[in-house]
Amino acid sequence: MNKTMYYVIFGSWNFDALSKITAHIVERETDSSVWIKGRRRAKASNKHQYFDTWREAHEALQENQSNKVASALRRLEQAKERFHKINSLTPED
């Protein structure tokens, strides 16, 4: 069985790797693993995942980045609140 699956990296220091979907020829597949060039790899982890279709991989990549943006915006708002609180401190506080 040879089929194409699509690989996405969710967590990496390499920005280019985070914005790519790469096709891989999978020789064998189970519920939790794929074999590529004779080597077994986990089908999914918290940092990567293989998908059956390019569209599924693209949607997962979009959702992951959307979640990261939302999280960053929340952290930014919290930092702004702390900054304003610090700026409003007086010697009596």
PDB file as gemmi writes it, atoms N, CA and C in Angstrom:
CRYST1    1.000    1.000    1.000  90.00  90.00  90.00 P 1                      
ATOM      1  N   MET A   1       0.845  -1.180   0.000  1.00  0.00           N  
ATOM      2  CA  MET A   1       0.000   0.000   0.000  1.00  0.00           C  
ATOM      3  C   MET A   1       0.890   1.242   0.000  1.00  0.00           C  
ATOM      4  N   ASN A   2       0.836   2.011  -1.005  1.00  0.00           N  
ATOM      5  CA  ASN A   2       1.504   3.303  -1.038  1.00  0.00           C  
ATOM      6  C   ASN A   2       0.445   4.368  -1.227  1.00  0.00           C  
ATOM      7  N   LYS A   3       0.456   5.358  -0.364  1.00  0.00           N  
ATOM      8  CA  LYS A   3      -0.477   6.465  -0.509  1.00  0.00           C  
ATOM      9  C   LYS A   3       0.200   7.752  -0.057  1.00  0.00           C  
ATOM     10  N   THR A   4      -0.304   8.844  -0.540  1.00  0.00           N  
ATOM     11  CA  THR A   4       0.233  10.144  -0.162  1.00  0.00           C  
ATOM     12  C   THR A   4      -0.498  10.655   1.070  1.00  0.00           C  
ATOM     13  N   MET A   5       0.284  11.087   2.037  1.00  0.00           N  
ATOM     14  CA  MET A   5      -0.273  11.758   3.210  1.00  0.00           C  
ATOM     15  C   MET A   5       0.421  13.102   3.334  1.00  0.00           C  
ATOM     16  N   TYR A   6      -0.209  13.999   4.069  1.00  0.00           N  
ATOM     17  CA  TYR A   6       0.265  15.373   4.154  1.00  0.00           C  
ATOM     18  C   TYR A   6       0.695  15.683   5.582  1.00  0.00           C  
ATOM     19  N   TYR A   7       1.906  16.211   5.702  1.00  0.00           N  
ATOM     20  CA  TYR A   7       2.577  16.399   6.984  1.00  0.00           C  
ATOM     21  C   TYR A   7       2.612  17.881   7.348  1.00  0.00           C  
ATOM     22  N   VAL A   8       2.249  18.155   8.600  1.00  0.00           N  
ATOM     23  CA  VAL A   8       2.244  19.520   9.120  1.00  0.00           C  
ATOM     24  C   VAL A   8       3.012  19.537  10.430  1.00  0.00           C  
ATOM     25  N   ILE A   9       3.845  20.571  10.606  1.00  0.00           N  
ATOM     26  CA  ILE A   9       4.555  20.784  11.869  1.00  0.00           C  
ATOM     27  C   ILE A   9       3.858  21.926  12.593  1.00  0.00           C  
ATOM     28  N   PHE A  10       3.468  21.688  13.845  1.00  0.00           N  
ATOM     29  CA  PHE A  10       2.786  22.705  14.647  1.00  0.00           C  
ATOM     30  C   PHE A  10       3.740  23.458  15.570  1.00  0.00           C  
ATOM     31  N   GLY A  11       4.820  22.845  15.952  1.00  0.00           N  
ATOM     32  CA  GLY A  11       5.742  23.477  16.887  1.00  0.00           C  
ATOM     33  C   GLY A  11       7.170  23.325  16.428  1.00  0.00           C  
ATOM     34  N   SER A  12       7.835  24.442  16.161  1.00  0.00           N  
ATOM     35  CA  SER A  12       9.223  24.406  15.710  1.00  0.00           C  
ATOM     36  C   SER A  12       9.831  25.787  15.884  1.00  0.00           C  
ATOM     37  N   TRP A  13      11.154  25.828  16.013  1.00  0.00           N  
ATOM     38  CA  TRP A  13      11.860  27.111  16.047  1.00  0.00           C  
ATOM     39  C   TRP A  13      12.018  27.654  14.638  1.00  0.00           C  
ATOM     40  N   ASN A  14      11.849  26.792  13.642  1.00  0.00           N  
ATOM     41  CA  ASN A  14      12.025  27.172  12.244  1.00  0.00           C  
ATOM     42  C   ASN A  14      10.706  27.683  11.682  1.00  0.00           C  
ATOM     43  N   PHE A  15      10.606  28.991  11.479  1.00  0.00           N  
ATOM     44  CA  PHE A  15       9.347  29.589  11.020  1.00  0.00           C  
ATOM     45  C   PHE A  15       8.889  29.010   9.689  1.00  0.00           C  
ATOM     46  N   ASP A  16       9.835  28.767   8.768  1.00  0.00           N  
ATOM     47  CA  ASP A  16       9.459  28.220   7.461  1.00  0.00           C  
ATOM     48  C   ASP A  16       8.810  26.850   7.589  1.00  0.00           C  
ATOM     49  N   ALA A  17       9.274  26.052   8.538  1.00  0.00           N  
ATOM     50  CA  ALA A  17       8.697  24.716   8.728  1.00  0.00           C  
ATOM     51  C   ALA A  17       7.257  24.802   9.216  1.00  0.00           C  
ATOM     52  N   LEU A  18       6.920  25.884   9.929  1.00  0.00           N  
ATOM     53  CA  LEU A  18       5.569  26.030  10.467  1.00  0.00           C  
ATOM     54  C   LEU A  18       4.550  26.438   9.412  1.00  0.00           C  
ATOM     55  N   SER A  19       5.004  26.880   8.268  1.00  0.00           N  
ATOM     56  CA  SER A  19       4.070  27.359   7.261  1.00  0.00           C  
ATOM     57  C   SER A  19       4.144  26.519   5.987  1.00  0.00           C  
ATOM     58  N   LYS A  20       4.383  25.223   6.174  1.00  0.00           N  
ATOM     59  CA  LYS A  20       4.457  24.307   5.036  1.00  0.00           C  
ATOM     60  C   LYS A  20       3.576  23.091   5.268  1.00  0.00           C  
ATOM     61  N   ILE A  21       3.087  22.569   4.177  1.00  0.00           N  
ATOM     62  CA  ILE A  21       2.415  21.274   4.156  1.00  0.00           C  
ATOM     63  C   ILE A  21       3.207  20.443   3.156  1.00  0.00           C  
ATOM     64  N   THR A  22       3.776  19.344   3.622  1.00  0.00           N  
ATOM     65  CA  THR A  22       4.591  18.531   2.728  1.00  0.00           C  
ATOM     66  C   THR A  22       3.943  17.175   2.493  1.00  0.00           C  
ATOM     67  N   ALA A  23       4.018  16.731   1.248  1.00  0.00           N  
ATOM     68  CA  ALA A  23       3.457  15.430   0.872  1.00  0.00           C  
ATOM     69  C   ALA A  23       4.514  14.354   1.112  1.00  0.00           C  
ATOM     70  N   HIS A  24       4.082  13.225   1.651  1.00  0.00           N  
ATOM     71  CA  HIS A  24       4.961  12.090   1.896  1.00  0.00           C  
ATOM     72  C   HIS A  24       4.280  10.832   1.369  1.00  0.00           C  
ATOM     73  N   ILE A  25       5.067   9.953   0.791  1.00  0.00           N  
ATOM     74  CA  ILE A  25       4.552   8.653   0.358  1.00  0.00           C  
ATOM     75  C   ILE A  25       4.640   7.711   1.555  1.00  0.00           C  
ATOM     76  N   VAL A  26       3.496   7.227   1.974  1.00  0.00           N  
ATOM     77  CA  VAL A  26       3.396   6.333   3.129  1.00  0.00           C  
ATOM     78  C   VAL A  26       3.281   4.907   2.616  1.00  0.00           C  
ATOM     79  N   GLU A  27       4.155   4.034   3.111  1.00  0.00           N  
ATOM     80  CA  GLU A  27       4.184   2.636   2.683  1.00  0.00           C  
ATOM     81  C   GLU A  27       3.203   1.766   3.469  1.00  0.00           C  
ATOM     82  N   ARG A  28       2.995   2.147   4.723  1.00  0.00           N  
ATOM     83  CA  ARG A  28       2.127   1.372   5.612  1.00  0.00           C  
ATOM     84  C   ARG A  28       1.540   2.335   6.621  1.00  0.00           C  
ATOM     85  N   GLU A  29       0.330   2.020   7.098  1.00  0.00           N  
ATOM     86  CA  GLU A  29      -0.344   2.911   8.049  1.00  0.00           C  
ATOM     87  C   GLU A  29      -1.143   2.090   9.046  1.00  0.00           C  
ATOM     88  N   THR A  30      -1.068   2.503  10.315  1.00  0.00           N  
ATOM     89  CA  THR A  30      -1.943   1.978  11.351  1.00  0.00           C  
ATOM     90  C   THR A  30      -2.664   3.181  11.961  1.00  0.00           C  
ATOM     91  N   ASP A  31      -3.455   2.939  12.997  1.00  0.00           N  
ATOM     92  CA  ASP A  31      -4.155   4.056  13.638  1.00  0.00           C  
ATOM     93  C   ASP A  31      -3.187   5.078  14.229  1.00  0.00           C  
ATOM     94  N   SER A  32      -2.010   4.630  14.667  1.00  0.00           N  
ATOM     95  CA  SER A  32      -1.101   5.542  15.361  1.00  0.00           C  
ATOM     96  C   SER A  32       0.237   5.768  14.662  1.00  0.00           C  
ATOM     97  N   SER A  33       0.516   5.039  13.598  1.00  0.00           N  
ATOM     98  CA  SER A  33       1.828   5.145  12.966  1.00  0.00           C  
ATOM     99  C   SER A  33       1.737   5.145  11.451  1.00  0.00           C  
ATOM    100  N   VAL A  34       2.794   5.689  10.836  1.00  0.00           N  
ATOM    101  CA  VAL A  34       2.982   5.581   9.390  1.00  0.00           C  
ATOM    102  C   VAL A  34       4.417   5.125   9.155  1.00  0.00           C  
ATOM    103  N   TRP A  35       4.659   4.457   8.029  1.00  0.00           N  
ATOM    104  CA  TRP A  35       5.994   4.043   7.645  1.00  0.00           C  
ATOM    105  C   TRP A  35       6.367   4.792   6.377  1.00  0.00           C  
ATOM    106  N   ILE A  36       7.493   5.493   6.452  1.00  0.00           N  
ATOM    107  CA  ILE A  36       8.003   6.256   5.322  1.00  0.00           C  
ATOM    108  C   ILE A  36       9.460   5.845   5.122  1.00  0.00           C  
ATOM    109  N   LYS A  37       9.773   5.413   3.920  1.00  0.00           N  
ATOM    110  CA  LYS A  37      11.127   4.928   3.603  1.00  0.00           C  
ATOM    111  C   LYS A  37      11.575   3.872   4.605  1.00  0.00           C  
ATOM    112  N   GLY A  38      10.657   2.992   4.967  1.00  0.00           N  
ATOM    113  CA  GLY A  38      10.967   1.880   5.857  1.00  0.00           C  
ATOM    114  C   GLY A  38      11.043   2.218   7.330  1.00  0.00           C  
ATOM    115  N   ARG A  39      10.827   3.465   7.690  1.00  0.00           N  
ATOM    116  CA  ARG A  39      10.920   3.859   9.100  1.00  0.00           C  
ATOM    117  C   ARG A  39       9.551   4.212   9.653  1.00  0.00           C  
ATOM    118  N   ARG A  40       9.291   3.710  10.864  1.00  0.00           N  
ATOM    119  CA  ARG A  40       8.019   4.004  11.519  1.00  0.00           C  
ATOM    120  C   ARG A  40       8.085   5.389  12.147  1.00  0.00           C  
ATOM    121  N   ARG A  41       6.990   6.125  11.974  1.00  0.00           N  
ATOM    122  CA  ARG A  41       6.865   7.450  12.592  1.00  0.00           C  
ATOM    123  C   ARG A  41       5.493   7.569  13.233  1.00  0.00           C  
ATOM    124  N   ALA A  42       5.434   8.305  14.311  1.00  0.00           N  
ATOM    125  CA  ALA A  42       4.134   8.553  14.948  1.00  0.00           C  
ATOM    126  C   ALA A  42       3.278   9.367  13.987  1.00  0.00           C  
ATOM    127  N   LYS A  43       2.018   8.999  13.901  1.00  0.00           N  
ATOM    128  CA  LYS A  43       1.104   9.706  13.004  1.00  0.00           C  
ATOM    129  C   LYS A  43       0.784  11.098  13.529  1.00  0.00           C  
ATOM    130  N   ALA A  44       0.808  11.248  14.843  1.00  0.00           N  
ATOM    131  CA  ALA A  44       0.475  12.552  15.430  1.00  0.00           C  
ATOM    132  C   ALA A  44       1.179  12.714  16.763  1.00  0.00           C  
ATOM    133  N   SER A  45       1.533  13.957  17.051  1.00  0.00           N  
ATOM    134  CA  SER A  45       2.059  14.329  18.362  1.00  0.00           C  
ATOM    135  C   SER A  45       1.593  15.754  18.618  1.00  0.00           C  
ATOM    136  N   ASN A  46       2.070  16.340  19.700  1.00  0.00           N  
ATOM    137  CA  ASN A  46       1.687  17.731  19.961  1.00  0.00           C  
ATOM    138  C   ASN A  46       2.438  18.698  19.046  1.00  0.00           C  
ATOM    139  N   LYS A  47       3.420  18.204  18.280  1.00  0.00           N  
ATOM    140  CA  LYS A  47       4.201  19.075  17.398  1.00  0.00           C  
ATOM    141  C   LYS A  47       4.020  18.795  15.911  1.00  0.00           C  
ATOM    142  N   HIS A  48       3.442  17.662  15.552  1.00  0.00           N  
ATOM    143  CA  HIS A  48       3.263  17.359  14.136  1.00  0.00           C  
ATOM    144  C   HIS A  48       2.073  16.411  13.937  1.00  0.00           C  
ATOM    145  N   GLN A  49       1.649  16.288  12.680  1.00  0.00           N  
ATOM    146  CA  GLN A  49       0.581  15.346  12.367  1.00  0.00           C  
ATOM    147  C   GLN A  49       0.567  15.055  10.868  1.00  0.00           C  
ATOM    148  N   TYR A  50       0.206  13.824  10.523  1.00  0.00           N  
ATOM    149  CA  TYR A  50      -0.010  13.421   9.134  1.00  0.00           C  
ATOM    150  C   TYR A  50      -1.507  13.415   8.859  1.00  0.00           C  
ATOM    151  N   PHE A  51      -1.888  13.884   7.691  1.00  0.00           N  
ATOM    152  CA  PHE A  51      -3.301  13.963   7.301  1.00  0.00           C  
ATOM    153  C   PHE A  51      -3.519  13.233   5.984  1.00  0.00           C  
ATOM    154  N   ASP A  52      -4.742  12.744   5.807  1.00  0.00           N  
ATOM    155  CA  ASP A  52      -5.087  12.032   4.578  1.00  0.00           C  
ATOM    156  C   ASP A  52      -5.211  12.960   3.374  1.00  0.00           C  
ATOM    157  N   THR A  53      -5.640  14.201   3.599  1.00  0.00           N  
ATOM    158  CA  THR A  53      -5.820  15.128   2.485  1.00  0.00           C  
ATOM    159  C   THR A  53      -5.104  16.442   2.766  1.00  0.00           C  
ATOM    160  N   TRP A  54      -4.756  17.137   1.685  1.00  0.00           N  
ATOM    161  CA  TRP A  54      -4.130  18.446   1.814  1.00  0.00           C  
ATOM    162  C   TRP A  54      -5.080  19.408   2.516  1.00  0.00           C  
ATOM    163  N   ARG A  55      -6.359  19.330   2.195  1.00  0.00           N  
ATOM    164  CA  ARG A  55      -7.355  20.224   2.802  1.00  0.00           C  
ATOM    165  C   ARG A  55      -7.415  20.047   4.323  1.00  0.00           C  
ATOM    166  N   GLU A  56      -7.410  18.812   4.792  1.00  0.00           N  
ATOM    167  CA  GLU A  56      -7.411  18.561   6.244  1.00  0.00           C  
ATOM    168  C   GLU A  56      -6.152  19.146   6.894  1.00  0.00           C  
ATOM    169  N   ALA A  57      -5.013  18.970   6.233  1.00  0.00           N  
ATOM    170  CA  ALA A  57      -3.760  19.509   6.761  1.00  0.00           C  
ATOM    171  C   ALA A  57      -3.819  21.034   6.809  1.00  0.00           C  
ATOM    172  N   HIS A  58      -4.347  21.634   5.773  1.00  0.00           N  
ATOM    173  CA  HIS A  58      -4.448  23.097   5.704  1.00  0.00           C  
ATOM    174  C   HIS A  58      -5.374  23.629   6.795  1.00  0.00           C  
ATOM    175  N   GLU A  59      -6.526  22.996   6.974  1.00  0.00           N  
ATOM    176  CA  GLU A  59      -7.468  23.425   8.012  1.00  0.00           C  
ATOM    177  C   GLU A  59      -6.856  23.302   9.405  1.00  0.00           C  
ATOM    178  N   ALA A  60      -6.120  22.220   9.651  1.00  0.00           N  
ATOM    179  CA  ALA A  60      -5.479  22.032  10.958  1.00  0.00           C  
ATOM    180  C   ALA A  60      -4.409  23.089  11.186  1.00  0.00           C  
ATOM    181  N   LEU A  61      -3.641  23.399  10.148  1.00  0.00           N  
ATOM    182  CA  LEU A  61      -2.605  24.419  10.260  1.00  0.00           C  
ATOM    183  C   LEU A  61      -3.225  25.789  10.523  1.00  0.00           C  
ATOM    184  N   GLN A  62      -4.317  26.093   9.824  1.00  0.00           N  
ATOM    185  CA  GLN A  62      -5.018  27.362  10.056  1.00  0.00           C  
ATOM    186  C   GLN A  62      -5.555  27.456  11.476  1.00  0.00           C  
ATOM    187  N   GLU A  63      -6.192  26.398  11.941  1.00  0.00           N  
ATOM    188  CA  GLU A  63      -6.760  26.402  13.295  1.00  0.00           C  
ATOM    189  C   GLU A  63      -5.663  26.557  14.345  1.00  0.00           C  
ATOM    190  N   ASN A  64      -4.558  25.843  14.154  1.00  0.00           N  
ATOM    191  CA  ASN A  64      -3.452  25.935  15.099  1.00  0.00           C  
ATOM    192  C   ASN A  64      -2.911  27.355  15.164  1.00  0.00           C  
ATOM    193  N   GLN A  65      -2.699  27.982  14.028  1.00  0.00           N  
ATOM    194  CA  GLN A  65      -2.165  29.348  14.023  1.00  0.00           C  
ATOM    195  C   GLN A  65      -3.189  30.343  14.552  1.00  0.00           C  
ATOM    196  N   SER A  66      -4.457  30.123  14.267  1.00  0.00           N  
ATOM    197  CA  SER A  66      -5.511  30.990  14.796  1.00  0.00           C  
ATOM    198  C   SER A  66      -5.520  30.937  16.328  1.00  0.00           C  
ATOM    199  N   ASN A  67      -5.362  29.745  16.883  1.00  0.00           N  
ATOM    200  CA  ASN A  67      -5.295  29.593  18.340  1.00  0.00           C  
ATOM    201  C   ASN A  67      -4.077  30.304  18.914  1.00  0.00           C  
ATOM    202  N   LYS A  68      -2.938  30.224  18.211  1.00  0.00           N  
ATOM    203  CA  LYS A  68      -1.727  30.902  18.676  1.00  0.00           C  
ATOM    204  C   LYS A  68      -1.900  32.417  18.650  1.00  0.00           C  
ATOM    205  N   VAL A  69      -2.568  32.937  17.619  1.00  0.00           N  
ATOM    206  CA  VAL A  69      -2.820  34.380  17.537  1.00  0.00           C  
ATOM    207  C   VAL A  69      -3.726  34.811  18.683  1.00  0.00           C  
ATOM    208  N   ALA A  70      -4.804  34.063  18.921  1.00  0.00           N  
ATOM    209  CA  ALA A  70      -5.731  34.404  20.004  1.00  0.00           C  
ATOM    210  C   ALA A  70      -5.008  34.395  21.358  1.00  0.00           C  
ATOM    211  N   SER A  71      -4.162  33.409  21.561  1.00  0.00           N  
ATOM    212  CA  SER A  71      -3.407  33.325  22.807  1.00  0.00           C  
ATOM    213  C   SER A  71      -2.447  34.511  22.947  1.00  0.00           C  
ATOM    214  N   ALA A  72      -1.782  34.866  21.871  1.00  0.00           N  
ATOM    215  CA  ALA A  72      -0.852  35.997  21.908  1.00  0.00           C  
ATOM    216  C   ALA A  72      -1.593  37.300  22.195  1.00  0.00           C  
ATOM    217  N   LEU A  73      -2.772  37.460  21.615  1.00  0.00           N  
ATOM    218  CA  LEU A  73      -3.568  38.670  21.864  1.00  0.00           C  
ATOM    219  C   LEU A  73      -4.004  38.753  23.326  1.00  0.00           C  
ATOM    220  N   ARG A  74      -4.374  37.611  23.910  1.00  0.00           N  
ATOM    221  CA  ARG A  74      -4.738  37.596  25.341  1.00  0.00           C  
ATOM    222  C   ARG A  74      -3.542  37.994  26.196  1.00  0.00           C  
ATOM    223  N   ARG A  75      -2.367  37.428  25.881  1.00  0.00           N  
ATOM    224  CA  ARG A  75      -1.158  37.771  26.644  1.00  0.00           C  
ATOM    225  C   ARG A  75      -0.810  39.242  26.478  1.00  0.00           C  
ATOM    226  N   LEU A  76      -1.008  39.791  25.284  1.00  0.00           N  
ATOM    227  CA  LEU A  76      -0.747  41.208  25.045  1.00  0.00           C  
ATOM    228  C   LEU A  76      -1.669  42.076  25.897  1.00  0.00           C  
ATOM    229  N   GLU A  77      -2.946  41.738  25.951  1.00  0.00           N  
ATOM    230  CA  GLU A  77      -3.897  42.500  26.766  1.00  0.00           C  
ATOM    231  C   GLU A  77      -3.523  42.427  28.241  1.00  0.00           C  
ATOM    232  N   GLN A  78      -3.122  41.272  28.707  1.00  0.00           N  
ATOM    233  CA  GLN A  78      -2.699  41.132  30.108  1.00  0.00           C  
ATOM    234  C   GLN A  78      -1.461  41.985  30.385  1.00  0.00           C  
ATOM    235  N   ALA A  79      -0.520  41.990  29.450  1.00  0.00           N  
ATOM    236  CA  ALA A  79       0.695  42.797  29.623  1.00  0.00           C  
ATOM    237  C   ALA A  79       0.349  44.285  29.635  1.00  0.00           C  
ATOM    238  N   LYS A  80      -0.576  44.704  28.787  1.00  0.00           N  
ATOM    239  CA  LYS A  80      -1.002  46.112  28.777  1.00  0.00           C  
ATOM    240  C   LYS A  80      -1.645  46.492  30.101  1.00  0.00           C  
ATOM    241  N   GLU A  81      -2.487  45.611  30.636  1.00  0.00           N  
ATOM    242  CA  GLU A  81      -3.131  45.883  31.924  1.00  0.00           C  
ATOM    243  C   GLU A  81      -2.088  46.024  33.024  1.00  0.00           C  
ATOM    244  N   ARG A  82      -1.099  45.129  33.055  1.00  0.00           N  
ATOM    245  CA  ARG A  82      -0.038  45.225  34.069  1.00  0.00           C  
ATOM    246  C   ARG A  82       0.760  46.510  33.885  1.00  0.00           C  
ATOM    247  N   PHE A  83       1.042  46.876  32.642  1.00  0.00           N  
ATOM    248  CA  PHE A  83       1.793  48.093  32.355  1.00  0.00           C  
ATOM    249  C   PHE A  83       1.040  49.318  32.867  1.00  0.00           C  
ATOM    250  N   HIS A  84      -0.262  49.387  32.607  1.00  0.00           N  
ATOM    251  CA  HIS A  84      -1.057  50.534  33.072  1.00  0.00           C  
ATOM    252  C   HIS A  84      -1.139  50.556  34.599  1.00  0.00           C  
ATOM    253  N   LYS A  85      -1.236  49.383  35.187  1.00  0.00           N  
ATOM    254  CA  LYS A  85      -1.276  49.299  36.648  1.00  0.00           C  
ATOM    255  C   LYS A  85       0.039  49.788  37.245  1.00  0.00           C  
ATOM    256  N   ILE A  86       1.140  49.390  36.647  1.00  0.00           N  
ATOM    257  CA  ILE A  86       2.467  49.829  37.124  1.00  0.00           C  
ATOM    258  C   ILE A  86       2.613  51.323  36.954  1.00  0.00           C  
ATOM    259  N   ASN A  87       2.158  51.861  35.828  1.00  0.00           N  
ATOM    260  CA  ASN A  87       2.256  53.310  35.587  1.00  0.00           C  
ATOM    261  C   ASN A  87       1.402  54.114  36.558  1.00  0.00           C  
ATOM    262  N   SER A  88       0.359  53.524  37.079  1.00  0.00           N  
ATOM    263  CA  SER A  88      -0.517  54.259  37.990  1.00  0.00           C  
ATOM    264  C   SER A  88      -0.096  54.133  39.450  1.00  0.00           C  
ATOM    265  N   LEU A  89       0.968  53.373  39.724  1.00  0.00           N  
ATOM    266  CA  LEU A  89       1.441  53.235  41.111  1.00  0.00           C  
ATOM    267  C   LEU A  89       1.928  54.578  41.638  1.00  0.00           C  
ATOM    268  N   THR A  90       1.687  54.778  42.908  1.00  0.00           N  
ATOM    269  CA  THR A  90       2.180  55.965  43.598  1.00  0.00           C  
ATOM    270  C   THR A  90       3.019  55.512  44.787  1.00  0.00           C  
ATOM    271  N   PRO A  91       3.791  56.399  45.378  1.00  0.00           N  
ATOM    272  CA  PRO A  91       4.605  56.014  46.538  1.00  0.00           C  
ATOM    273  C   PRO A  91       3.765  55.462  47.681  1.00  0.00           C  
ATOM    274  N   GLU A  92       2.506  55.855  47.750  1.00  0.00           N  
ATOM    275  CA  GLU A  92       1.649  55.386  48.837  1.00  0.00           C  
ATOM    276  C   GLU A  92       1.186  53.929  48.630  1.00  0.00           C  
ATOM    277  N   ASP A  93       1.299  53.429  47.398  1.00  0.00           N  
ATOM    278  CA  ASP A  93       0.868  52.039  47.112  1.00  0.00           C  
ATOM    279  C   ASP A  93       1.866  51.123  47.652  1.00  0.00           C  
TER     280      ASP A  93                                                      
END                                                                             
